[in-house]
């Protein structure tokens, strides 16, 4: 298999704005608790936009926290954020309640988390989808801060290859919520997988929407019109990246009356949200539940460290979902080709570049 190297191009705004680009949205119920307390260890979590029922990364983090808490016999505290202005007070409220470990969900909470970590060195923090002021390859600046990261470019590369294989129009699309590296890593990996398919098959499938963002992580009319625009340009496979915005894309596809496939991000949306199950080609999986579970149990056992947890294809921290109802619709050779691509990425014979790979 041909060795290929591709560069992920992040805007200066995205890379320079670590901790400064904050997205405010999502519904916010009162703080919730679960489990039966049996020790003094208190793990806690603050959501980003979308809330803990977003059927995506907030929900996966919530499930990982509660799985660990149930096994440990402790009672977690969780709180959702309405807007950017909630981040600081939500984190402070958990500190005031004596939380030993506070997990913050999403890149947007970076600044608030790092400020709290610096001011409260006795409290441990874990940041999902943020490098905690590290260079994305090293350890963070604070001993009490652990990044939980995922090299989703590897999985998105496979999804892009599958999308190109499935496409009949020769055009596939993507769009994101906000121009964060943790969003664009999906989008660029997807485009790289499409390009790799073209190299291998001698085709010319185009990827559109790589610089298209809705400005937030909400399933709303903006997200729907963004998907509609891609459909109008001829895209017959679409990857929305940004929590529940895939739901708006699903609505746009249904309204179009066209045969268009939808890809999920973070979770296997065929399992978590069957609303548009007939549209789902596959999903790019991010093992947030497993990552949070691992970090929480380690902290409870006294082995917390600031070394980043990085999910990859090799450790099953990222992947793609089954084709489910599309299994009979895809090329019968596709799964074998994807299995070979996965093996080559794990072995290093096929290099998919991303900021997490230090390239």
N, C-alpha and C positions, 0 to 999 in steps of 0.2 A: 504494500500500500504506500502511496506517495506521502512523503513527509511534507507537512505544510505548516507555515507559521503566519499568524495573522495578528495584527495589532488592534487593540481596542482603543478607540480614540474618544477620550472623555473631554468635554469642554472645560476651559479654564474655570468657568463658574462652578461646574460640578466638583472638580477636584479641589479648588481653593475654598469652596464653601463647606467643607466638612464641619459639621456642628453649627453652621450658620444658616443653611437652607432648611427652614422649618415649615412643615405643612400642617395647617390646622384644620381639622375636620372631624367627622364621626360622632355618632351618638354616644352619650355617656350615662350609663346607669350609676347607681350608687356603688361604692366599694362593696365587693362580695367576698365571702369566705366559704371554704369547703373543707371537708376532711374532719378528722377527730384528733385534736392535739394530744400528743403523748410525749413531747420533749420541748425543750426551750428553743430549738432551732425554728426560725421564722422566715420562710422564703416568701417573696412578694413580687408583684409585677405591675408595670404601668403599660397600657396599650398606646399605640399610635392610632392614626385615623383608621376608620373601619370598625373599631371595637372588636370584642372577643367573639362576635358571631359573624365575622366577615367571610367565613368559609375559606380563609386564606392564611396569611402569615401571622396575624394577631391570634386567630383561633388556634393555629398549630402551636404557638408558644404557650398559650393558655392550657392546652391539653398536656403539653410536656411538663409544665409546672405542676399540674394537678396529679399526673401520673406519679411523679417523684414524691409529691407530698403524701399521696395515699400510701405508697410503699413505706415511707419513712414514719408514717403516723403523726404527721404534723399538719397544722392548719394554716394554709397560705392566705395572704390578703392580696386582692387584685383590685385595680382601679382603672377606669377608662378615661380617656382624654377627649374633651369636646373640641379643643382648639390649642394652638401653640401656647397660648397664655396659661393653659392648664398644666403644662409639663413640669415646671418648677414647683408649684404648690403640690401637685400630686406626688412627686418624688419626696418632697419634704414631709408630707403627711405620713408616708411609709417609714421614713427615718424616725419621725416622732413616735410612731407606734412600735419601735424597737425591732424593725426588720433586720435580720442578719445578712440576707442576700436580696438585692433588688435587681430584677431583670427588666430592662426597658426594651420595648419592641419597636425596632425600626430606626433607620438612619436619622430621621428627623429629631429624635430625642437626644442626639449626641451631645450638643452643647449643654443642655440641662443636666444630663447624666455626669458629664465630666466635671462640671462645676460642683455638683453634689459630692462626687467622689473625692475631689481635692479638699473639700471642706469637712469631710467625714471619713477619715482614713480607717476608722474602726469598722465601717460598713463595707461589705463586698458588693460589687456591681458587675452585672453582665450585660453587654450591649449586643442585641441581635442586629446584624447587618451594619456594624460600624467597627472601624479599626481602633477606636479609642485613642486617637492621636498618634498611633503608630504609622509606619510607612507602608502599611498593608502587607508587610513581610515580617516585621519585627514585633517585639512585645510592646505593649502600650507604656505610656509614661508613668502610670500609677500602678503600684503593686496590688491595689484593691480593685482593679478594673480588668475584666476579661472579655475580649471580643468573641462573638459567636458568628462566624462567617461561612459563606458557602460559595464555592467556585462553580456557580451555575452556568458559566460559559460552556463548560464541558457538556452538560445535559442539554442546554439550549442548542448547541452545535448539532447534536443528534436529532433534536426536534426540527431544526431547520432543514436537515437532510431529508427527514420524513415528509415535511411540508412540501419541499421541492418535488419529491417523488410523487406525491399525491396530486399536486396542482395540475389542473387541466388548462387553465388560462395562461400559465407561464408567469403569473404575478402572485406573489405572496406579500402580506402586509404585517406590520407590527406598529404599536404605539405604546407610550408609557404614561404613568401618572405624573411624575416629576423627573427632572434630569439629574437624578442621583446615580452615582456609580453602581449602586446595588440594583438599579432598574436597568440602566443601559448595558450592564453585563449580560442580561438576558437577550436584549435586542441585538447586540453586536454578535454574540455567540450564535444566535439564530441565523443572522445574515451570513456569517462565516460558514455555517453548515450548508446553507443554500449554495454558496459559492463552491464549496467542496463537492457537492452533488454535481454542479455544472462541470467541474474539472474531471470528475470520474465518468460522467455520462455524455459529455460533449453537448450539453444543453445550454440554454440561456435564460433560466428562470430568474426573474427580477425580484428584489426585495424593496418595498416602498414603506415609508413611514418612519425611517430610522431617526429622524430629527423631530418627530411629532409627539407632543406631550400635552396632557389635558390640564395641567396645573394643579392637580390634587389627586387624592386617592378615594374618590367617591363615585358610586354608580349613579351618574346623572345625565342630563341632556347633552352636556359637553362631550362626555365620553361616547354617548350614542352617536352624536353627529360626527365625531372623529372616526368612528368605525364606518359610518355610512359613507364618508368621503373616500376611505380606502376601497370600499365595495364599488363605489362609482368609478374608481380608477381601474377596476378589473381584478382586484385581489380576490382569490377564492380560498385562501387560508389566512387566518388572522391570529396573531399572538398579542393580546393586550397584557401589559405588565404593570400591575399596581393594585393589589388587593381586589376589591369587588368590581373594578371597571370592566372585567370580562362579562359581567351580567348585562351591562349596557350594550356591549358588542353583540351578545346573544340576541337582545331585543332588536338591534339593527339588522341582523341577519334574517330573523324571522320576518320583519317588515319588508325586507327586500324581495322575499319570495324566491331567492336564488339558492342554488346548492353551494353553500360555502361552509368550510370546516373551521372550527374554533379550537384554539389551544388554550389550556389553563396554565397558570403559573403558581408556584409554591406548593399547592395541594393537588391531588388528583380530583379535579372538580366533578368528574363523573360520579365519584363516590360521595363527595361532600355536598354537592349541589346538583341534583338531577334535573333541575328546571329545564336545562337545554341539553340534556344527555344525548339527544339525537345529533347534536352538532359537534360533539367533542372528538377530535381526531386523537389527541393525547394531551398530556400535561407535562410541563417541566417541573420536576419535583425538587423541593428544597426541604431537607430533613430537619426542620426547625423543632418539631416535637422531640425528636431523638437528641438533638443538640442541647436543648434546654434541660431535658431529663438528665443527661450526662453531667452537665455543669451543676445542677441543683444537688444531685446526689453526691457529687464530689465535694461540694461546699459543706454539705451536712456531715460528711465524713472527715472534714478537716483537711482536705487535700486541694483546696482552691488555689489556683495559680493564675497569673496574668498571661500565660502562654495562650495564644489564640486557638480556639477550636475551629478547624476549617473542614467543612464537608466537601468531599470529592466523589467522583465515581468509584475510586478505589475503596473508600471506606463506607460506601453507600449513603453518603451524606447528601448526594444529589443523584438524579436519575430522570428517566421518563416513565410515564404511566403506560399501562397496556393500551392497545387500540380499542378495546372494548367492542362496541357495536360497529366500529370501522374495520375490524379485523378482516372481514370478507371483502372490503372495498379497497384495501391497499395492495400494492404489488406483492405477490406471494414470496418474492425474494427479499423484501424490505427488511424483515426482522433479522434475517441472517446477516445482511449488510450492516445493520445497526449493531449487532452483537460483535462483529469484526471491528467496527469503528470504536466501540467501547473498549475492547481489548487493546487496540492500538493506542488509544489515549492513555489508558492505565500504564501500559508498558513504556510510554514515551516515544513510540514510533510516530505518533501523530500528535503534534503540539497545537493545542488550542490556547492562544494567549489571552491573558486577562490581567488586571491589576493585582490579583492575588497570586499570580505566578511570577510577579516581579518583572514582567516584560514591558 
